């Protein structure tokens, strides 16, 4: 029960922070980075249902016609499970690689599913969409190495599985 509450609380906080950044015009993948870290630490079976629901709430808050988070969360879960099995979860600098991947995927999906449909091609559109992907990639590169120790600090106090020890537990 504590695990579900922890995932729910962390994901709602991630949604709130992403909405705050979005209201100021920044495309920072806070929820996608948080979903990656939670899926690595807790496993896909435990984290995915809660993350799918909170991702849908993020799409509702942005009033998106197409639910991009419902497409993004399964992709992030696959990347997280791959990183959990084959990546290095102990060293903070090693988290830059999956962070940039998650950020780039998040930005690319946002551009492909929300921005491009219905827009005419031109240099202005290419510049704006490139700026969104760049912001998202840089945001993911910074957020994943920062979020992993923060989530581990809270999870350790609750006795939950930790991100830094995820590679030792291959099953879950």
Biotite code that builds the C-alpha atoms (Angstrom):
import biotite.structure as struc

atoms = struc.array([
    struc.Atom([0.000, 0.000, 0.000], chain_id="A", res_id=1, res_name="UNK", atom_name="CA", element="C"),
    struc.Atom([2.824, 2.391, 0.847], chain_id="A", res_id=2, res_name="UNK", atom_name="CA", element="C"),
    struc.Atom([4.357, 1.717, -2.554], chain_id="A", res_id=3, res_name="UNK", atom_name="CA", element="C"),
    struc.Atom([1.184, 2.681, -4.418], chain_id="A", res_id=4, res_name="UNK", atom_name="CA", element="C"),
    struc.Atom([0.763, 5.829, -2.338], chain_id="A", res_id=5, res_name="UNK", atom_name="CA", element="C"),
    struc.Atom([4.418, 6.739, -2.938], chain_id="A", res_id=6, res_name="UNK", atom_name="CA", element="C"),
    struc.Atom([4.083, 6.311, -6.713], chain_id="A", res_id=7, res_name="UNK", atom_name="CA", element="C"),
    struc.Atom([0.800, 8.242, -6.735], chain_id="A", res_id=8, res_name="UNK", atom_name="CA", element="C"),
    struc.Atom([2.155, 11.103, -4.636], chain_id="A", res_id=9, res_name="UNK", atom_name="CA", element="C"),
    struc.Atom([5.379, 11.388, -6.630], chain_id="A", res_id=10, res_name="UNK", atom_name="CA", element="C"),
    struc.Atom([3.570, 11.275, -9.973], chain_id="A", res_id=11, res_name="UNK", atom_name="CA", element="C"),
    struc.Atom([1.035, 13.928, -8.923], chain_id="A", res_id=12, res_name="UNK", atom_name="CA", element="C"),
    struc.Atom([3.907, 16.131, -7.789], chain_id="A", res_id=13, res_name="UNK", atom_name="CA", element="C"),
    struc.Atom([5.609, 15.571, -11.156], chain_id="A", res_id=14, res_name="UNK", atom_name="CA", element="C"),
    struc.Atom([2.418, 16.529, -12.989], chain_id="A", res_id=15, res_name="UNK", atom_name="CA", element="C"),
    struc.Atom([2.104, 19.698, -10.901], chain_id="A", res_id=16, res_name="UNK", atom_name="CA", element="C"),
    struc.Atom([5.713, 20.742, -11.529], chain_id="A", res_id=17, res_name="UNK", atom_name="CA", element="C"),
    struc.Atom([5.390, 20.055, -15.270], chain_id="A", res_id=18, res_name="UNK", atom_name="CA", element="C"),
    struc.Atom([2.232, 22.176, -15.382], chain_id="A", res_id=19, res_name="UNK", atom_name="CA", element="C"),
    struc.Atom([4.051, 25.012, -13.632], chain_id="A", res_id=20, res_name="UNK", atom_name="CA", element="C"),
    struc.Atom([6.913, 24.870, -16.150], chain_id="A", res_id=21, res_name="UNK", atom_name="CA", element="C"),
    struc.Atom([4.407, 24.634, -19.000], chain_id="A", res_id=22, res_name="UNK", atom_name="CA", element="C"),
    struc.Atom([2.515, 27.694, -17.799], chain_id="A", res_id=23, res_name="UNK", atom_name="CA", element="C"),
    struc.Atom([5.749, 29.676, -18.103], chain_id="A", res_id=24, res_name="UNK", atom_name="CA", element="C"),
    struc.Atom([6.324, 28.393, -21.648], chain_id="A", res_id=25, res_name="UNK", atom_name="CA", element="C"),
    struc.Atom([8.974, 25.750, -20.994], chain_id="A", res_id=26, res_name="UNK", atom_name="CA", element="C"),
    struc.Atom([8.768, 22.205, -22.318], chain_id="A", res_id=27, res_name="UNK", atom_name="CA", element="C"),
    struc.Atom([10.428, 20.256, -19.511], chain_id="A", res_id=28, res_name="UNK", atom_name="CA", element="C"),
    struc.Atom([9.615, 16.520, -19.291], chain_id="A", res_id=29, res_name="UNK", atom_name="CA", element="C"),
    struc.Atom([9.238, 16.348, -15.512], chain_id="A", res_id=30, res_name="UNK", atom_name="CA", element="C"),
    struc.Atom([6.549, 13.667, -15.624], chain_id="A", res_id=31, res_name="UNK", atom_name="CA", element="C"),
    struc.Atom([8.386, 11.539, -18.208], chain_id="A", res_id=32, res_name="UNK", atom_name="CA", element="C"),
    struc.Atom([11.627, 11.710, -16.206], chain_id="A", res_id=33, res_name="UNK", atom_name="CA", element="C"),
    struc.Atom([9.776, 10.854, -13.025], chain_id="A", res_id=34, res_name="UNK", atom_name="CA", element="C"),
    struc.Atom([7.986, 7.981, -14.756], chain_id="A", res_id=35, res_name="UNK", atom_name="CA", element="C"),
    struc.Atom([11.349, 6.649, -15.915], chain_id="A", res_id=36, res_name="UNK", atom_name="CA", element="C"),
    struc.Atom([12.863, 6.792, -12.422], chain_id="A", res_id=37, res_name="UNK", atom_name="CA", element="C"),
    struc.Atom([9.816, 5.238, -10.757], chain_id="A", res_id=38, res_name="UNK", atom_name="CA", element="C"),
    struc.Atom([9.645, 2.440, -13.314], chain_id="A", res_id=39, res_name="UNK", atom_name="CA", element="C"),
    struc.Atom([13.330, 1.632, -12.882], chain_id="A", res_id=40, res_name="UNK", atom_name="CA", element="C"),
    struc.Atom([13.059, 1.649, -9.092], chain_id="A", res_id=41, res_name="UNK", atom_name="CA", element="C"),
    struc.Atom([9.699, -0.046, -8.587], chain_id="A", res_id=42, res_name="UNK", atom_name="CA", element="C"),
    struc.Atom([9.276, -2.161, -11.707], chain_id="A", res_id=43, res_name="UNK", atom_name="CA", element="C"),
    struc.Atom([6.894, -1.770, -14.593], chain_id="A", res_id=44, res_name="UNK", atom_name="CA", element="C"),
    struc.Atom([4.064, -3.861, -13.190], chain_id="A", res_id=45, res_name="UNK", atom_name="CA", element="C"),
    struc.Atom([3.788, -1.749, -10.080], chain_id="A", res_id=46, res_name="UNK", atom_name="CA", element="C"),
    struc.Atom([4.355, 1.699, -11.531], chain_id="A", res_id=47, res_name="UNK", atom_name="CA", element="C"),
    struc.Atom([2.708, 1.533, -14.967], chain_id="A", res_id=48, res_name="UNK", atom_name="CA", element="C"),
    struc.Atom([-1.015, 1.641, -13.997], chain_id="A", res_id=49, res_name="UNK", atom_name="CA", element="C"),
    struc.Atom([-0.600, 4.642, -11.708], chain_id="A", res_id=50, res_name="UNK", atom_name="CA", element="C"),
    struc.Atom([1.626, 6.448, -14.196], chain_id="A", res_id=51, res_name="UNK", atom_name="CA", element="C"),
    struc.Atom([-0.851, 5.858, -17.027], chain_id="A", res_id=52, res_name="UNK", atom_name="CA", element="C"),
    struc.Atom([-3.671, 7.417, -14.988], chain_id="A", res_id=53, res_name="UNK", atom_name="CA", element="C"),
    struc.Atom([-1.642, 10.435, -13.892], chain_id="A", res_id=54, res_name="UNK", atom_name="CA", element="C"),
    struc.Atom([-0.340, 10.862, -17.450], chain_id="A", res_id=55, res_name="UNK", atom_name="CA", element="C"),
    struc.Atom([-3.932, 10.982, -18.664], chain_id="A", res_id=56, res_name="UNK", atom_name="CA", element="C"),
    struc.Atom([-4.620, 13.646, -16.034], chain_id="A", res_id=57, res_name="UNK", atom_name="CA", element="C"),
    struc.Atom([-1.693, 15.673, -17.383], chain_id="A", res_id=58, res_name="UNK", atom_name="CA", element="C"),
    struc.Atom([-3.161, 15.460, -20.884], chain_id="A", res_id=59, res_name="UNK", atom_name="CA", element="C"),
    struc.Atom([-6.529, 16.568, -19.515], chain_id="A", res_id=60, res_name="UNK", atom_name="CA", element="C"),
    struc.Atom([-4.921, 19.509, -17.726], chain_id="A", res_id=61, res_name="UNK", atom_name="CA", element="C"),
    struc.Atom([-3.290, 20.640, -20.984], chain_id="A", res_id=62, res_name="UNK", atom_name="CA", element="C"),
    struc.Atom([-6.572, 19.964, -22.857], chain_id="A", res_id=63, res_name="UNK", atom_name="CA", element="C"),
    struc.Atom([-4.769, 18.010, -25.539], chain_id="A", res_id=64, res_name="UNK", atom_name="CA", element="C"),
    struc.Atom([-6.862, 16.524, -28.319], chain_id="A", res_id=65, res_name="UNK", atom_name="CA", element="C"),
    struc.Atom([-4.576, 13.490, -28.494], chain_id="A", res_id=66, res_name="UNK", atom_name="CA", element="C"),
    struc.Atom([-3.399, 11.881, -25.233], chain_id="A", res_id=67, res_name="UNK", atom_name="CA", element="C"),
    struc.Atom([0.360, 12.019, -25.748], chain_id="A", res_id=68, res_name="UNK", atom_name="CA", element="C"),
    struc.Atom([1.189, 10.785, -22.256], chain_id="A", res_id=69, res_name="UNK", atom_name="CA", element="C"),
    struc.Atom([-0.705, 7.561, -22.880], chain_id="A", res_id=70, res_name="UNK", atom_name="CA", element="C"),
    struc.Atom([1.656, 6.967, -25.803], chain_id="A", res_id=71, res_name="UNK", atom_name="CA", element="C"),
    struc.Atom([4.718, 8.211, -23.921], chain_id="A", res_id=72, res_name="UNK", atom_name="CA", element="C"),
    struc.Atom([4.325, 6.210, -20.692], chain_id="A", res_id=73, res_name="UNK", atom_name="CA", element="C"),
    struc.Atom([4.586, 2.755, -22.365], chain_id="A", res_id=74, res_name="UNK", atom_name="CA", element="C"),
    struc.Atom([7.626, 3.883, -24.377], chain_id="A", res_id=75, res_name="UNK", atom_name="CA", element="C"),
    struc.Atom([9.276, 5.246, -21.232], chain_id="A", res_id=76, res_name="UNK", atom_name="CA", element="C"),
    struc.Atom([8.423, 1.994, -19.421], chain_id="A", res_id=77, res_name="UNK", atom_name="CA", element="C"),
    struc.Atom([10.199, -0.034, -22.118], chain_id="A", res_id=78, res_name="UNK", atom_name="CA", element="C"),
    struc.Atom([13.260, 2.237, -21.937], chain_id="A", res_id=79, res_name="UNK", atom_name="CA", element="C"),
    struc.Atom([13.205, 2.023, -18.126], chain_id="A", res_id=80, res_name="UNK", atom_name="CA", element="C"),
    struc.Atom([12.973, -1.769, -18.081], chain_id="A", res_id=81, res_name="UNK", atom_name="CA", element="C"),
    struc.Atom([15.863, -1.949, -20.537], chain_id="A", res_id=82, res_name="UNK", atom_name="CA", element="C"),
    struc.Atom([17.918, 0.429, -18.398], chain_id="A", res_id=83, res_name="UNK", atom_name="CA", element="C"),
    struc.Atom([16.979, -1.508, -15.288], chain_id="A", res_id=84, res_name="UNK", atom_name="CA", element="C"),
    struc.Atom([18.350, -4.715, -16.778], chain_id="A", res_id=85, res_name="UNK", atom_name="CA", element="C"),
    struc.Atom([21.391, -3.456, -18.674], chain_id="A", res_id=86, res_name="UNK", atom_name="CA", element="C"),
    struc.Atom([22.218, 0.046, -17.426], chain_id="A", res_id=87, res_name="UNK", atom_name="CA", element="C"),
    struc.Atom([24.223, 1.462, -14.552], chain_id="A", res_id=88, res_name="UNK", atom_name="CA", element="C"),
    struc.Atom([21.835, 2.717, -11.873], chain_id="A", res_id=89, res_name="UNK", atom_name="CA", element="C"),
    struc.Atom([24.446, 3.444, -9.202], chain_id="A", res_id=90, res_name="UNK", atom_name="CA", element="C"),
    struc.Atom([26.423, 6.362, -10.647], chain_id="A", res_id=91, res_name="UNK", atom_name="CA", element="C"),
    struc.Atom([24.604, 9.696, -11.074], chain_id="A", res_id=92, res_name="UNK", atom_name="CA", element="C"),
    struc.Atom([26.524, 10.740, -14.194], chain_id="A", res_id=93, res_name="UNK", atom_name="CA", element="C"),
    struc.Atom([25.523, 7.529, -15.963], chain_id="A", res_id=94, res_name="UNK", atom_name="CA", element="C"),
    struc.Atom([21.897, 8.672, -15.700], chain_id="A", res_id=95, res_name="UNK", atom_name="CA", element="C"),
    struc.Atom([22.548, 11.413, -18.263], chain_id="A", res_id=96, res_name="UNK", atom_name="CA", element="C"),
    struc.Atom([22.217, 8.923, -21.133], chain_id="A", res_id=97, res_name="UNK", atom_name="CA", element="C"),
    struc.Atom([18.706, 7.654, -20.323], chain_id="A", res_id=98, res_name="UNK", atom_name="CA", element="C"),
    struc.Atom([17.701, 11.163, -19.257], chain_id="A", res_id=99, res_name="UNK", atom_name="CA", element="C"),
    struc.Atom([18.523, 12.603, -22.648], chain_id="A", res_id=100, res_name="UNK", atom_name="CA", element="C"),
    struc.Atom([16.780, 9.665, -24.350], chain_id="A", res_id=101, res_name="UNK", atom_name="CA", element="C"),
    struc.Atom([13.612, 10.121, -22.288], chain_id="A", res_id=102, res_name="UNK", atom_name="CA", element="C"),
    struc.Atom([13.666, 13.886, -22.849], chain_id="A", res_id=103, res_name="UNK", atom_name="CA", element="C"),
    struc.Atom([14.216, 13.513, -26.585], chain_id="A", res_id=104, res_name="UNK", atom_name="CA", element="C"),
    struc.Atom([11.445, 10.942, -26.919], chain_id="A", res_id=105, res_name="UNK", atom_name="CA", element="C"),
    struc.Atom([9.098, 13.142, -24.905], chain_id="A", res_id=106, res_name="UNK", atom_name="CA", element="C"),
    struc.Atom([9.828, 16.211, -27.018], chain_id="A", res_id=107, res_name="UNK", atom_name="CA", element="C"),
    struc.Atom([9.607, 14.316, -30.299], chain_id="A", res_id=108, res_name="UNK", atom_name="CA", element="C"),
    struc.Atom([6.240, 12.793, -29.360], chain_id="A", res_id=109, res_name="UNK", atom_name="CA", element="C"),
    struc.Atom([4.925, 16.188, -28.309], chain_id="A", res_id=110, res_name="UNK", atom_name="CA", element="C"),
    struc.Atom([5.954, 17.668, -31.647], chain_id="A", res_id=111, res_name="UNK", atom_name="CA", element="C"),
    struc.Atom([4.676, 14.741, -33.728], chain_id="A", res_id=112, res_name="UNK", atom_name="CA", element="C"),
    struc.Atom([1.346, 14.262, -31.969], chain_id="A", res_id=113, res_name="UNK", atom_name="CA", element="C"),
    struc.Atom([0.406, 17.785, -30.868], chain_id="A", res_id=114, res_name="UNK", atom_name="CA", element="C"),
    struc.Atom([2.301, 20.466, -32.802], chain_id="A", res_id=115, res_name="UNK", atom_name="CA", element="C"),
    struc.Atom([2.650, 19.108, -36.353], chain_id="A", res_id=116, res_name="UNK", atom_name="CA", element="C"),
    struc.Atom([-0.916, 18.003, -37.120], chain_id="A", res_id=117, res_name="UNK", atom_name="CA", element="C"),
    struc.Atom([-2.674, 20.908, -38.770], chain_id="A", res_id=118, res_name="UNK", atom_name="CA", element="C"),
    struc.Atom([0.371, 23.149, -39.130], chain_id="A", res_id=119, res_name="UNK", atom_name="CA", element="C"),
    struc.Atom([1.894, 24.297, -42.382], chain_id="A", res_id=120, res_name="UNK", atom_name="CA", element="C"),
    struc.Atom([5.534, 23.592, -43.099], chain_id="A", res_id=121, res_name="UNK", atom_name="CA", element="C"),
    struc.Atom([8.024, 26.401, -42.941], chain_id="A", res_id=122, res_name="UNK", atom_name="CA", element="C"),
    struc.Atom([11.203, 27.539, -41.245], chain_id="A", res_id=123, res_name="UNK", atom_name="CA", element="C"),
    struc.Atom([9.282, 29.066, -38.360], chain_id="A", res_id=124, res_name="UNK", atom_name="CA", element="C"),
    struc.Atom([7.556, 25.769, -37.570], chain_id="A", res_id=125, res_name="UNK", atom_name="CA", element="C"),
    struc.Atom([10.850, 23.873, -37.854], chain_id="A", res_id=126, res_name="UNK", atom_name="CA", element="C"),
    struc.Atom([12.552, 26.348, -35.508], chain_id="A", res_id=127, res_name="UNK", atom_name="CA", element="C"),
    struc.Atom([9.783, 26.194, -32.894], chain_id="A", res_id=128, res_name="UNK", atom_name="CA", element="C"),
    struc.Atom([9.542, 22.412, -32.973], chain_id="A", res_id=129, res_name="UNK", atom_name="CA", element="C"),
    struc.Atom([13.318, 22.053, -32.825], chain_id="A", res_id=130, res_name="UNK", atom_name="CA", element="C"),
    struc.Atom([13.335, 24.376, -29.814], chain_id="A", res_id=131, res_name="UNK", atom_name="CA", element="C"),
    struc.Atom([10.720, 22.190, -28.088], chain_id="A", res_id=132, res_name="UNK", atom_name="CA", element="C"),
    struc.Atom([12.749, 19.029, -28.704], chain_id="A", res_id=133, res_name="UNK", atom_name="CA", element="C"),
    struc.Atom([15.948, 20.745, -27.520], chain_id="A", res_id=134, res_name="UNK", atom_name="CA", element="C"),
    struc.Atom([14.293, 22.014, -24.314], chain_id="A", res_id=135, res_name="UNK", atom_name="CA", element="C"),
    struc.Atom([12.866, 18.598, -23.625], chain_id="A", res_id=136, res_name="UNK", atom_name="CA", element="C"),
    struc.Atom([16.161, 16.800, -24.237], chain_id="A", res_id=137, res_name="UNK", atom_name="CA", element="C"),
    struc.Atom([18.126, 19.174, -22.024], chain_id="A", res_id=138, res_name="UNK", atom_name="CA", element="C"),
    struc.Atom([15.430, 18.971, -19.352], chain_id="A", res_id=139, res_name="UNK", atom_name="CA", element="C"),
    struc.Atom([15.519, 15.172, -19.325], chain_id="A", res_id=140, res_name="UNK", atom_name="CA", element="C"),
    struc.Atom([19.317, 15.205, -19.236], chain_id="A", res_id=141, res_name="UNK", atom_name="CA", element="C"),
    struc.Atom([19.239, 17.344, -16.102], chain_id="A", res_id=142, res_name="UNK", atom_name="CA", element="C"),
    struc.Atom([16.169, 15.881, -14.394], chain_id="A", res_id=143, res_name="UNK", atom_name="CA", element="C"),
    struc.Atom([16.856, 12.126, -14.387], chain_id="A", res_id=144, res_name="UNK", atom_name="CA", element="C"),
    struc.Atom([20.224, 12.393, -12.566], chain_id="A", res_id=145, res_name="UNK", atom_name="CA", element="C"),
    struc.Atom([18.590, 14.777, -10.060], chain_id="A", res_id=146, res_name="UNK", atom_name="CA", element="C"),
    struc.Atom([15.344, 12.861, -9.537], chain_id="A", res_id=147, res_name="UNK", atom_name="CA", element="C"),
    struc.Atom([16.894, 9.429, -8.955], chain_id="A", res_id=148, res_name="UNK", atom_name="CA", element="C"),
    struc.Atom([18.646, 10.365, -5.667], chain_id="A", res_id=149, res_name="UNK", atom_name="CA", element="C"),
    struc.Atom([15.644, 12.427, -4.525], chain_id="A", res_id=150, res_name="UNK", atom_name="CA", element="C"),
    struc.Atom([13.265, 9.513, -5.039], chain_id="A", res_id=151, res_name="UNK", atom_name="CA", element="C"),
    struc.Atom([15.746, 7.153, -3.382], chain_id="A", res_id=152, res_name="UNK", atom_name="CA", element="C"),
    struc.Atom([15.941, 9.410, -0.323], chain_id="A", res_id=153, res_name="UNK", atom_name="CA", element="C"),
    struc.Atom([12.166, 9.345, 0.119], chain_id="A", res_id=154, res_name="UNK", atom_name="CA", element="C"),
    struc.Atom([11.829, 5.667, -0.764], chain_id="A", res_id=155, res_name="UNK", atom_name="CA", element="C"),
    struc.Atom([14.576, 4.646, 1.655], chain_id="A", res_id=156, res_name="UNK", atom_name="CA", element="C"),
    struc.Atom([12.670, 6.156, 4.569], chain_id="A", res_id=157, res_name="UNK", atom_name="CA", element="C"),
    struc.Atom([9.590, 4.170, 3.576], chain_id="A", res_id=158, res_name="UNK", atom_name="CA", element="C"),
    struc.Atom([11.549, 0.963, 3.039], chain_id="A", res_id=159, res_name="UNK", atom_name="CA", element="C"),
    struc.Atom([10.772, 0.822, -0.689], chain_id="A", res_id=160, res_name="UNK", atom_name="CA", element="C"),
    struc.Atom([13.002, -0.554, -3.464], chain_id="A", res_id=161, res_name="UNK", atom_name="CA", element="C"),
    struc.Atom([15.623, 1.978, -4.498], chain_id="A", res_id=162, res_name="UNK", atom_name="CA", element="C"),
    struc.Atom([16.701, 3.216, -7.928], chain_id="A", res_id=163, res_name="UNK", atom_name="CA", element="C"),
    struc.Atom([20.394, 2.769, -7.128], chain_id="A", res_id=164, res_name="UNK", atom_name="CA", element="C"),
    struc.Atom([19.885, -0.930, -6.337], chain_id="A", res_id=165, res_name="UNK", atom_name="CA", element="C"),
    struc.Atom([17.606, -1.710, -9.269], chain_id="A", res_id=166, res_name="UNK", atom_name="CA", element="C"),
    struc.Atom([20.150, -3.719, -11.236], chain_id="A", res_id=167, res_name="UNK", atom_name="CA", element="C"),
    struc.Atom([20.521, -6.243, -8.424], chain_id="A", res_id=168, res_name="UNK", atom_name="CA", element="C"),
    struc.Atom([16.779, -7.057, -8.627], chain_id="A", res_id=169, res_name="UNK", atom_name="CA", element="C"),
    struc.Atom([16.167, -8.160, -12.191], chain_id="A", res_id=170, res_name="UNK", atom_name="CA", element="C"),
    struc.Atom([12.708, -9.596, -11.564], chain_id="A", res_id=171, res_name="UNK", atom_name="CA", element="C"),
    struc.Atom([9.620, -7.589, -10.439], chain_id="A", res_id=172, res_name="UNK", atom_name="CA", element="C"),
])
